[in-house]
């Protein structure tokens, strides 16, 4: 019986398609959100920081403002930060 290799997207050979997000485009801003549904996220070195989640945490609610995925509201898919490329469409 042959072994079946499973790809998890972590290597260059099996990574999934890159998603380009134009942060100056209001449509993209509303489509791609933090996993909690907020649109006020900012890219950092290896993840995104959501200021809305940060305010919730400061108000003593259980919220983590650091995320490694974004939610695509159009498809419902959680997209790994490693698949995202930010572009400036100005």
DAHULIN-V249719 format. One record per helix or strand of 3 or more residues. SS is the DSSP state (h for helix, s for strand). FROM is the first residue (numbers start at 1). TO is the last residue. Records with the same first field share a line. If there is no record, write none. Layout:
SS->FROM-TO ; FROM-TO
//
This chain:
h->12-14 ; 26-31 ; 51-58 ; 81-83
s->19-22 ; 41-43 ; 48-50 ; 69-72 ; 78-80 ; 84-87
//
